[in-house]
């Protein structure tokens, strides 16, 4: 029995590996999604640490009227450049050229209003379309602190304590850990790592069923002394192996990239070890088996190769729906999620990223949530192949 399954398996696998398109897809999806995650996280790190590395460029018009403000800005790693007076169009052109994060323009009567204790006007010009949000916020914080210091000095001069204006002092304590913050951010994009499980089986599943039936090679194969369930199992395993290999390599590569990135610079971390990641790869293997079984059964019931491809293209999206629904509804992780294929894998990886003590049950449920449906679908496909109507495509 095992030798017959092995013969079919090896025959189908060799035919699959001969196709350059299949190998190209395997290489593409193995490298593409980890590269996307690595690029997104690298850009996030670069954007949030750019201010510390490069400082903030600020142009100021009339800065000589407020030397204390200029001094405070420079203490906060802001490079202040005094520029000549210019109109609104010139300021806009300067900002659009991305040569400075913002422009401060002090009014001509700034000193007069300041001395008379009237509001002294400071214009804050910036380009909201530019990627300089952290720099702008840093400048705004300095301006707010400068204004608060002036107000406190004036109150003291009139014998009023500045504390009278702050009857309530709010103290903030963040109990979130680096691991939990990283799980929130990375968890939103990590679901794409499991999508190739449903991409890498489609070509082989369609070609070994609807394709062979159109070429009339399936009739010859079924005429051999082999049971239908042995034939289906061989085709099923051959269609699933590229997906198992591809997803495993993809997960390991993504893990290596996330462990290498300096996530601590943005208050995040990736705490998974290699042993935990290997367990995730192990319990993810049945997802590829479910994909291969599902596509095999659906392609068998298609009347042509083209119809099978069209049907599977729509079915491919279905496993992603639970993950999107949970994300859109902002549902918290629950035990029932480990019973839904694909969603269970996403939930497991997300909880592990939080350094949660999960125990063995989530791993077992994730493994069985895909394996049991896969075996049931293979049993159905074996029964379906016994029908002459299937072989004749009627």
Rosetta blueprint (number, residue, H / E / L):
1 X L
2 X H
3 X H
4 X H
5 X H
6 X H
7 X H
8 X H
9 X H
10 X H
11 X H
12 X H
13 X H
14 X H
15 X H
16 X H
17 X H
18 X H
19 X L
20 X H
21 X H
22 X H
23 X H
24 X H
25 X H
26 X H
27 X H
28 X H
29 X H
30 X H
31 X H
32 X H
33 X H
34 X H
35 X H
36 X H
37 X H
38 X H
39 X H
40 X H
41 X H
42 X H
43 X H
44 X H
45 X H
46 X H
47 X H
48 X H
49 X H
50 X H
51 X H
52 X H
53 X H
54 X H
55 X L
56 X E
57 X E
58 X E
59 X E
60 X E
61 X E
62 X L
63 X H
64 X H
65 X H
66 X L
67 X H
68 X H
69 X H
70 X H
71 X H
72 X H
73 X H
74 X H
75 X H
76 X L
77 X L
78 X E
79 X E
80 X E
81 X E
82 X E
83 X L
84 X L
85 X L
86 X L
87 X L
88 X H
89 X H
90 X H
91 X H
92 X H
93 X H
94 X H
95 X H
96 X H
97 X L
98 X L
99 X L
100 X L
101 X L
102 X E
103 X E
104 X E
105 X E
106 X E
107 X L
108 X L
109 X L
110 X H
111 X H
112 X H
113 X H
114 X H
115 X H
116 X L
117 X L
118 X L
119 X L
120 X L
121 X L
122 X E
123 X E
124 X E
125 X E
126 X E
127 X L
128 X L
129 X L
130 X L
131 X L
132 X L
133 X H
134 X H
135 X H
136 X H
137 X H
138 X H
139 X H
140 X H
141 X H
142 X H
143 X H
144 X H
145 X H
146 X H
147 X H
148 X H
149 X H
150 X H
151 X H
152 X H
153 X H
154 X H
155 X H
156 X H
157 X H
158 X L
159 X L
160 X L
161 X L
162 X H
163 X H
164 X H
165 X H
166 X L
167 X L
168 X L
169 X L
170 X L
171 X L
172 X L
173 X L
174 X L
175 X L
176 X L
177 X L
178 X H
179 X H
180 X H
181 X H
182 X H
183 X H
184 X H
185 X H
186 X H
187 X H
188 X L
189 X L
190 X H
191 X H
192 X H
193 X H
194 X H
195 X H
196 X H
197 X H
198 X H
199 X L
200 X L
201 X L
202 X H
203 X H
204 X H
205 X H
206 X H
207 X H
208 X H
209 X H
210 X H
211 X H
212 X H
213 X H
214 X H
215 X H
216 X L
217 X H
218 X H
219 X H
220 X H
221 X H
222 X H
223 X L
224 X L
225 X L
226 X L
227 X L
228 X H
229 X H
230 X H
231 X H
232 X H
233 X H
234 X H
235 X H
236 X H
237 X H
238 X H
239 X H
240 X H
241 X H
242 X H
243 X H
244 X H
245 X H
246 X H
247 X H
248 X H
249 X H
250 X H
251 X H
252 X H
253 X H
254 X H
255 X H
256 X H
257 X H
258 X H
259 X H
260 X H
261 X L
262 X L
263 X H
264 X H
265 X H
266 X H
267 X L
268 X L
269 X L
270 X L
271 X L
272 X L
273 X L
274 X H
275 X H
276 X H
277 X H
278 X H
279 X H
280 X H
281 X H
282 X H
283 X H
284 X H
285 X H
286 X H
287 X H
288 X H
289 X H
290 X H
291 X H
292 X H
293 X H
294 X H
295 X H
296 X H
297 X H
298 X H
299 X H
300 X H
301 X L
302 X L
303 X L
304 X L
305 X H
306 X H
307 X H
308 X H
309 X H
310 X H
311 X H
312 X H
313 X H
314 X H
315 X H
316 X H
317 X H
318 X H
319 X H
320 X H
321 X H
322 X H
323 X H
324 X H
325 X H
326 X H
327 X H
328 X H
329 X H
330 X L
331 X L
332 X L
333 X L
334 X L
335 X H
336 X H
337 X H
338 X H
339 X H
340 X L
341 X L
342 X L
343 X H
344 X H
345 X H
346 X H
347 X H
348 X H
349 X H
350 X H
351 X H
352 X H
353 X H
354 X L
355 X L
356 X L
357 X L
358 X L
359 X L
360 X L
361 X H
362 X H
363 X H
364 X H
365 X H
366 X H
367 X H
368 X H
369 X H
370 X H
371 X H
372 X H
373 X H
374 X H
375 X H
376 X H
377 X H
378 X H
379 X H
380 X H
381 X H
382 X H
383 X H
384 X H
385 X H
386 X L
387 X L
388 X H
389 X H
390 X H
391 X H
392 X H
393 X L
394 X L
